[in-house]
Amino acid sequence: MTNHPSTAPPVSAVDAPARLTIGVEEEFLLLDPETGESLPVADRVLTALHGAAREQSRQEFRHSMVEMVTPVCADLADLRAHLVRLRRAAAEAARSAGAQLVAVGATPVHESHRTVPDEPRYHAMSRRFGPVAHDPAVCGCHVHVGLPNRELAVQVSNHLRPWLPVVQALTTNSPLHDGADTGHASWRSMQLERWPSIGPTPYFTSVAEYDATVAELVDAGIMLDAAMVYWYARPSASYPTVEIRVGDVCPGVDDTVLVAALVRALVATMVDQVRAGVPAPRLRSCLLAAAHWRAAHEGLDGRLIDLCGGGARPAWDLVEELFTTVAPALVRHGDLSYVLEQLARLRRDGTGAARQRRVIARTGGDVRAVLDHLAAETTAG
């Protein structure tokens, strides 16, 4: 890794408030309660939702998926309450359609119905990307942090790059594929590598360079449009936020809130660095890609690549370094005690992938027991 003087234009980071807002998008699978296979009943589930839950739901790229979107939140307690409410509403709607709502990052057993919903854009993606667009469903957790302008969002994304593999490792929750352990903590991450517009965010000197690059990629047919920028951090295409989309959907609400708290604190810390004129590290693309691969493979149970210091280190050492880096921002947002408590729980209980593997070991490989465990975690308050 080498550092170079920043060539970015001045950014009005001073306009960023001391306390940043936050919002979360969570994707869920709809599974057969008996077989664990994906069920194509999303239309029925969305129709069964009412009121605010219906307004905060989204159709997804698979008939076996639903997405629930929180409002903009100022504090973690509010965010947590919305997540619990939305998960429970979606789970009730899923039961009415004969399905089980499960927060898991990748299709764990099988999905036979892989056609896309009847939307022009989805059909265009299917034609352009062929079998890649018909892989089994995967589910992510996307965290939005409010920022005042896109220029700042681009510069913050540059600064986030060394830390996002650690965030990815925290969220790993998809070890299963075709009913068997893949050996990867996040099979979702491996599966998504087939898409040409998904991966580590490139380094951009300005929002103008970002926009010009996206335009070139659209013109080259890599993306249909700017909404297909699926890099791990990006200025949101829909909201005044920077969107971090590197993680699997988390099994439990507190897993999600922990990740959201750390991401918000990380963004706030990077805003401070932009304000102070600290240059973002210029990382070799091969090492950055390798760090993400290692995070998806190991989760928190092995070693991760240290993109700042070099070499591989125990994953929890880098989690502790992340915490130390963002601790002042956690204090500023009133999140320190919650994050300390939840990190202790995560160290004790493990990631979603680790918890699934414990159920597999305890039950002699009973995948159905794993999915029942996940369904219970999904709606626990």
Disulfide bonds with the S-S distance in Angstrom:
none
